Structure formats: structure tokens, C-alpha cells
Amino acid sequence: MSLLQFCLMLLFSSEISCLDCNRIYVLQTRMNNESLEHLEKMGGNFPFQCLNERTAFKPRDILKIRLSQRENAKVAIQQILQELFHIFNNNLTQAAWDGTSIKEFQNGLHHLKLKGYFQTIDDFLKEKQYSLCAWEIVRLEISRCFPILNILTKRLEDEEN
């Protein structure tokens, strides 16, 4: 299955409801890992001059969402991916990242569909006028989302078994 097919599959949550959760877990985990690799390749080492601009986005709050039902977990995964796509379609002109890696990362998120956490990140970028350091901080922060997606997807698999 190609990445585009997988992205389109996740777009339609009604279609996801009919699929085997074990297969979704394997595909989602693979895509999460590929996206994390692209994210890490985009910018290299974290710039020293950006250390003072750190902020607390509180990604662990995402895991506090009640996900006792499979549908809730699927919706949460879809929302996380949608918000990631939104954030990385902002003004990237200040970010000194590899253009090919950015496109690959965006393509991995495209059509994949929490608000508070991601709104905070979006507000931070706007406040910092999409500066190099703001983008580096967001890149570092977003790298924490993929392990969370793996945890949420694993919960789906566990409930299926």
C-alpha cells in the first residue's frame, strides 16, 4: 500500500471503522516512524541560539483524553494528524530546513485528519513571527507527537485483541 493510499484511508474515519485494527496499527506505526525520520532530517541539530525561546506545550495532556472506545481513539488520531498538517503548512520561510524533507513530511501528513495543544503551538509560531527559532522549537515539540500516536494506535490494537 502506498503512502498516499494510506493517507486517504485515514482521511475517511467511516472507512477506518470497517478495517482490522491490527492492520491499522502496523500501517500507522510505520507511517509515524517515517514521518518522525523526515522531521528529524529537516533541520539537523537544534540551534543553540534558540534555547532561550523554549515553551511548555504539554503534549502529555493528549494522553489524558478518555479513549475507552475505539471510535474515540480513531478520532483523536485523525485530529492529531490534521493539526500537524495545519501547523506545517504555515509560513516556513524562516525555517532553514531541507526543502525535500519538508515536502516529504508534509506529504506524509497531507489528507490525514485536541485543539488546545495545537492552538498553543500555532499561537507560539504567530507570536514569534514564524522565526527560525520558533520553527526549531516546534519541530522539536512535534517529534513528541509521533510516540503519542503510537501509544494511541497501540490502544486500538489492544482493544481489538
C-alpha positions in Angstrom: 0.0 0.0 0.0 1.4 3.4 -1.0 1.7 6.3 1.5 -1.0 8.2 -0.5 -3.4 5.3 -0.2 -2.7 5.0 3.5 -3.3 8.8 4.0 -6.6 8.6 2.1 -7.6 5.6 4.2 -7.1 7.6 7.4 -9.0 10.5 6.0 -12.3 8.7 6.0 -13.0 7.6 9.5 -16.1 5.7 8.5 -13.8 3.5 6.3 -11.4 3.1 9.2 -14.2 1.7 11.3 -14.5 -1.3 9.0 -10.8 -2.1 8.9 -8.9 -4.6 11.0 -7.2 -2.6 13.9 -4.1 -4.8 13.8 -3.5 -3.7 10.2 -4.1 -0.1 11.1 -1.7 -0.3 13.9 1.1 -1.7 11.7 0.5 0.9 9.0 0.1 3.8 11.4 3.2 2.9 13.3 5.2 2.6 10.1 4.0 6.0 8.9 4.6 7.6 12.2 8.2 6.4 12.2 8.7 7.6 8.6 7.3 11.0 9.5 9.5 11.2 12.5 12.5 10.4 10.4 11.6 13.2 7.9 11.1 15.6 10.8 14.5 14.9 12.2 16.2 15.2 8.8 14.5 18.5 8.1 16.6 20.7 10.3 19.6 18.8 11.8 20.8 19.8 15.2 18.8 22.2 17.4 20.3 25.7 17.1 22.0 26.9 20.2 20.5 30.4 19.8 17.0 29.0 20.2 17.4 27.5 23.7 16.0 30.6 25.4 12.8 30.6 23.4 11.5 27.2 24.7 7.9 27.0 25.9 5.8 24.3 27.6 3.2 22.9 25.1 2.2 20.0 27.4 1.9 17.1 24.9 1.1 14.7 27.7 -2.3 16.3 28.0 -3.2 14.5 24.8 -2.9 11.1 26.6 -5.4 12.2 29.3 -8.2 12.1 26.8 -10.7 9.3 27.5 -10.1 6.8 24.9 -12.0 3.9 26.3 -13.9 3.4 23.0 -12.2 2.6 19.7 -14.0 5.4 17.9 -12.7 8.0 20.3 -9.1 6.8 19.7 -9.6 6.9 15.9 -11.0 10.4 16.1 -8.1 11.5 18.3 -5.5 10.1 15.9 -7.2 11.7 13.0 -7.4 15.1 14.8 -3.7 15.0 15.8 -2.6 14.3 12.2 -4.9 17.0 10.9 -3.5 19.6 13.3 0.1 18.6 12.5 -0.6 19.1 8.8 -2.1 22.5 9.6 0.9 23.7 11.6 3.4 22.6 9.0 1.5 24.4 6.2 2.3 27.7 7.9 4.9 30.2 6.8 8.1 28.1 6.7 10.3 30.8 5.0 12.2 31.5 8.3 12.9 27.8 8.9 16.3 26.8 7.4 15.3 23.3 6.7 15.9 20.9 3.8 13.1 21.6 1.3 12.8 18.0 0.1 12.4 16.7 3.7 9.8 19.3 4.4 7.8 18.2 1.3 8.1 14.6 2.3 7.0 15.3 5.8 4.0 17.4 4.6 3.0 14.7 2.1 3.0 12.2 4.9 0.6 14.3 6.8 -1.5 15.5 3.9 -5.1 14.4 4.0 -4.7 12.9 7.4 -7.1 14.4 9.6 -7.0 18.3 20.7 -7.4 21.6 19.7 -5.8 23.3 22.7 -2.3 21.8 22.4 -2.1 22.6 18.7 -3.6 26.0 19.0 -0.9 26.8 21.5 1.8 25.8 19.0 0.1 27.8 16.3 -0.2 30.8 18.6 3.5 30.5 19.5 4.6 30.5 15.9 2.5 33.6 15.2 3.8 35.4 18.3 7.4 34.6 17.3 6.5 35.7 13.7 7.5 32.3 12.3 11.1 32.8 13.2 13.9 30.3 12.8 14.0 29.6 16.5 10.2 29.3 16.7 10.2 26.7 14.0 13.0 24.8 15.6 11.2 24.6 18.9 8.0 23.5 17.1 10.0 20.8 15.2 11.4 19.5 18.5 7.9 19.6 20.1 6.2 17.8 17.2 8.7 15.0 17.4 6.9 14.1 20.7 3.6 13.6 18.9 4.6 10.5 17.0 5.3 8.4 20.0 1.9 9.5 21.4 0.3 8.5 18.1 1.9 5.1 18.5 0.5 4.8 22.0 -3.0 5.7 20.8 -2.8 3.2 17.9 -1.5 0.5 20.3 -4.6 1.1 22.4 -6.7 0.4 19.4 -4.8 -2.9 18.7 -5.1 -3.9 22.4 -8.8 -3.3 22.5 -9.2 -5.4 19.3 -7.4 -8.4 20.9 
